[in-house]
């Protein structure tokens, strides 16, 4: 069971001069340093059970942590996740000046509530998301840490962990410390086993639900790129919003707004749900054509990747199905003449939520610039053809709002199914998991059906 000891930094030059500090950087005053020394000395026995000091990287917290380090002989780690909340245009402004120049914004700040209506300020949801990302390290690990931070951050942290309103008043003077045992005990956390390469948790706080997603380590620019894309797409379709993200030592974290709905992982999709989903995918395809920063994403040559995927496959019957699709004149001409655009090729059942037959598209991490018709084909492959033996490709293509070359789409569907087959076959060879084997068999059965060209009309 983890324990946290919460400690605010000592009195700073900003505090002494009545400045709204936010993320502006101020050192401790001389008296502030002495007060920290006194506080630590008076509570020295309380620090014995703790292993690390985790401090904000702002100067007033760093100096506080350094004093604590000398007194209790603990190592210090500096983490920007525990920085103070930004007050936007009020950062670094004297309180008197702020009250005269920005009276409305000053009153918001002075109420010690969420700062959503202050220009450029960190919102309440963004702050709470940052709190949750910081706390993720204590979810499955027993760690006892001293947290040296700031008033607004600590208020949100403490209230969130107590499952109470995040802006509740809390005595956060410079000479108070708070101890929290088992920090996740009061929060409602549900793990979703829906992703092969990430860990997904649904977290309910007093105010709202969030989705926390933990993925493999990537450059922070990739997370920023995904957030920018989703902010753009929200003008055209319903997508989850990334509230905050962080790159940790060996993994990435992001917090998304919770989307209400359910996955449908059988063949029970109604005709209305199928039509609504295809309309939404068409909206996505057209929105992605307009995205101004598409060049930031990887370019995928389906022509080359088709052959590379076939090289990975040992099953000769499956390989022949792929070769027949690759050598089809409709594929050869189609891939030559198709335009290139950004494509979401992973719209399978786990990446679509349904609420009363209305779809919400998820998981925009791995988009690529490739043949535009692959948007439709990849979705048809892994959201319908793979799950329902009785659904036909021509029926689905005819439901799509824009016309398509059926035989070209068929070859692209087979290509997408081959990629899925190769992925799960490789996983099964490595890990011998029954779930992976069942997917190998499902892809194999579907590819054989596609190879026989034996589709039934609904």
N, C-alpha and C positions, 0 to 999 in steps of 0.2 A: 504494500500500500504506500503510495506516494504522500509526501507532505510538502507544503509550500509555506514559506515565511515571507510575508509581504512587507516591504519597507520602502517608504518614500525617501527621495533624496533630501539632503540637508538644505537649509535656506540658501538661496542663490542671489547673485547680484540682481537678477531679474525680479525675484520676490521683493528684495529690499527696495527696489525702485518702482514698485507697483506697475510692472510690465506684464502684459499678457504674453507668456513665453511661447506656448505651443512647441513647435520644433525649432524655434530660435535657440541658439546655443549660448548659455551663460554659465560662468564658473560659480563655485560656492564662495560665499563671503567668509571672512576669517571666523566670525561668530558661528556661521553655518558649519564650518569644519569642526569647531569645538563642540557644538551641539551633537554632531554625529558621534564624535569620540565618547561623549558622555552617555548617549543613548546605548551605544554598544557595550560600554563598560557596565552600565546598570543592568543590562539584560544578557550578560556574557554567557550564562549557562544555557540560555534558550537556543544558542547557535550551535551547540555541540552535536546535535543529531543531524546536521545538514552537511551535504557533501560539496556542493558548488554554490558559488554566487553567480547569478545571471543578472546582468545589468544592461540597462539602456545604454546606447552608445553616445548619448548627449552628455556634454561635459559635466553638468551638475550631478548626474547619476554616476558617471565614471569616477569622479573624485570621491563620491560617497562610497562606492564599492572599493576603491583603493584603500580608504581608511579602514573599512570593515575587514578587508583582506589582511592588513597588517595586524589587526587585533585578534582575529580568529584563525588565521593561517589556512584559508581556503582558496582554491583557485578561482579565478574570475573569467567568465565568458561574456562577451558583449554581443547583444542580440538586438537588432533594430526593430524586431517585432514588439518589444516592450517599450518603445519610445512613447513620448507623450502624444496625445491627439493634436492634430494640426487645427488651429483656429482660422486657417485661411488668411484672409486679408487683415485679420487682427493680430497675427503672429508678430511679436516684437514691438507692438504698439503700447504706449503707456495707457493705463486704464482711463485716466482723465481725458486724454486725447481721443480715445476710442469712444467714450461716452458722448463727447461733443460732436465728433465727426461722423460716427456711425451709431447713433443711439439705438436703433432697432437691432442691429447686429450685436451691439454690446449687451443689450438686455438678454438676448438669447444666450450669449456666452456666460453671463453672470448668473443665469438661472441654473447652471450646472447640468443642463439637459443635453439632448442630442443637438449637434451643431449643423444639421442638414441645411438650414436656410441661410447660413453664412457663406458668401462666395468663396470657393476654393477650399473650404474646410472639409475635414474628414467627416463623413456621415456617421450616424449611430450604428448603422449596419456594417459599415466598413470597419469601424473600431471593434465592434463585437466579433466580426470575422477574424480580425487580427488576433484578438484574444483567443479564439478557438484554434487558430493555426499554431499559436504559441503552446497551447495546452495539449496539442496532439501528442507530443512526446511523452506525456504522462498517461496516455490512454491504456497502453499495454505494458508499461514499464514501471518498476518501483524506483523512484528517484526522490531524494529529499533536497530541495533547492531553496536558496534565499533569493528572492526577486527584488532587485533595486530598480524602482521605476518612478512613475509620476502620478499625480493625483487623479486625473481623468482616466488614465489607463487602469490604475489599480481599482478605481471605483467600478468600472465596467467589468473587470476581471472578478472581483469579489462578488458583486451582485449576480453576475452570470452564473457563477459556481454555486451560489445559494439559491438558484432558480427563483430569482425575484427581479423586479423591474430594474433594468441595468443602470438607470439614472437615480436610483434611491440614494438619499443623502448618507454619507459615511464620514466619520471623523478621520480625516487624512492629514492631520497636522504633522509637522516634521518629527514629532517625538512619539508617534504611535506605530506599533507593528501588529500584524494580524497573522495568525497561524491557521492554515486550512489543511485538514487531513482528508485523504482520498478525494482529490479534487473533482473527479467525474461522478461522484456518488449521486448527486442530486439532478443530474442532467439525463434526459431520455435519449439514449443512443441506440440506433439500430444499424447493424451491418448488412449491406446488400451484396450478396455473392453473385454479381452479374458481369463482372469484368475479369478477363484473363490476365491483364497486365497492370491492374491497378487495384487499390483498396478503396471502397466507397462506404461512407457512413452517413446516415441521416441523423441530424442532431436537432433536438427540440429545446430551445431556450424559453424563458418566460414570454418573450415577445413573439418569436416566430421559429420556423423550421429552416434549417440550412442543409445543404449537401456538401460534405467534405470529401475531396478526392485526392488520394495519394498516388503519385505516379513515379516512374523512374526519373532519375536526374536528367534534366535538360537545361539548356541555357535559358536564362530568365527572359530573353527576347522572344522565345517561343511562346511562353505564357502570355506575355504582353501582346503578341501577335494574335493569339486566340481570343483574348478579351476584346481587342479592337474589332476583329471580325464579327463576334457575337453582338457587339454594340451596333454595328452596321446592319446586320441581318434583322435585328429587332424592329427595324423600320418596315420590314416586309413580311416576316413570319414570326410565329411564337417560338422563341428559343430561350433556354436558361441564361440567366445573366451571371457572369463571373463578378463577384463582389470584391474579392481580394485574392492575391496569390503570393507565394513565397517560394524561394529556392533554398532548401535546407542543405545540410552537409552532404547527404547522399540520396536525396529524393526531392520531389517537388510537391507542393500542396496548393490546392485552390479551394476556395469556398464559393459555392454557387447558390443562388436563390432556389428554394425548394419548388418543384413543379408538381402539382397535384395530378395524379393519374395512375394507371396501372399498365404493366407489360402484358401482352397476350402472346403466350408462347405455344399455342396449339393452332389448329386449323379453323378456329371458330370466328375469325374475322368476318364481320358482316359485309355485304356488298357496299353499304353506306360507308363503313369504316375504310374499305379498300379505296373507294372513290375519293373520299376526303383526304386520304394519305397521298394518293397520286396527285391530287390537286396541290397539296402542300409541297410535295417534292418538286413539282413543276414551278411553283413559286420560288422555291429554294434555287433551282437551276437558273431561273431568270435573274434572281437577286445576285447570285454569284458572278454572273456575267458583268454586273455593274460594279463589283467590288474594286475600288481603285488600287488596292495594294496586293493584288493577286500575285504579282511577280515575287513577293516575299516567300512564296511557298514553292516546294520542290516540284520539279518537272518529271512526270512519269511517261515514258514511252511504252505504251501497251504492246506495240509490235515487238520490242526487245524483251519486255518482261514476260510476255506470253511464252516465248521460247525458254527463258530462264526458269519459269515455273514448270514447264514440261520436263526440263532436265532434272528437277528435284523429285519427280514422280517415278516410282519403280514399277507400279502396276501397269502392265502393258496394255490391258484393255482400256484403262482410264487414259493412258497416254495417247492411244489411237483416237479416242473421242476428241481429245484436245487438238491433235494434229489435223483431223478432218475439219474442225472448226477454224483452225488457223489458216488452212489452205483454201477455204471456201472463198469464191470470188467476191461474194458480198462483203466478207470481212476485209479482203485485200483492197477493194475499191472504197469501202466505207472508211477504213482507218486512214486511207490516203487523203480523202476529201473532207474528213470531219474537222470541225474547228476545235481549238484547244481552249479550255477554260478551267476554272477551279471546280473540283468535284469532291463531294462527300461520298466515298465509296464504302462506307461502313454502316449504312442505315438498316441494320438487322433488327430483330424483334426486341433485343435488350436496349436498343438505342432509340426506341419510340415508345412514348407513353400515350395511352388513350384515356380520354375523359369524355364519356358519352359519345363515343365514335369520333371525337375530334382529336387529331394527333398533335403531339409535341415532339419535335425532332431534337435529339441529344447528341453529345459527344463529337465535338468539332475539332478534335486534336490533330487528326492525320490527313487533312485535306491535301489534294495534289492537283497540279495543273496537268490535265490530260484530255483525251477525246471527250467532247461534250456529251455524246450519246451514252457514255459510260455511267453518267449520273442515273439515268433511268435503268439501264441494264443491271448495274450492281445492286440497286434497290430491289428490282424484281427477283433477282437471284436469291438473295439472302433473307428477304422478308415474306416471299410467297412461294416461289418454286421449291425452295428447300423444305418448306413446312407442309405443303399440301399437294399430295399426289394427284388430286383431282382438278387442279387448277391449270389452265392452259396459258401459254405465253401469248398467243394471239389475242385471247380474251383480255389479258392485262394491258397489252399494248394498245388495244382499241379503247380502253378506258382512259388512257393518258390524254391530257388536254391538247397535246401537239402530236402530229403524225410522225411515225418513225418507220424505217426500213426493218421489217420483221426479221429477215434472215441475218442482217447485220447485228441487230440486237441479240438474236439467238447466239451468235458467236461470242459476243461480249458477255452474255450470261454464262456461257460455258467457261470462259476465261475466269470470271469471278468465282465460279464454283470450284475450278481447279486451284485457285489461290487458297480458298478455304480448305480444300482437301489436303493440299500440301502443308498448310500451317498445322492442322490438327494431327496429321500423320507424323510430322516432325516432333510435335509435343508428346505424342504417345510413345514414340521411339525413345524419347529422353526420360519421361516421367512415369510411363505405364499407368496412367490414370484412366479409370473406366469412363469418365465423362468425355475425355478426349477420344477414346475408342468409339464411343457411340456417335460422336460427330463425324469421325472418319467414315463409319458405315452409312450415316445419313447422307453425306456428300457423295459417297460412291454410288449409292442407290439412285440419287437424283441425277448424277452425271450419266448413268446408264440409261435412265429414262429420257434424258435430253438427247443422248446419242442415238436412240431408237427413233427419235422424232415422233414419239407416240403420245401426243397430248390430247386430253379430252376437253371438250367444251363444258363449261358450267351450265 
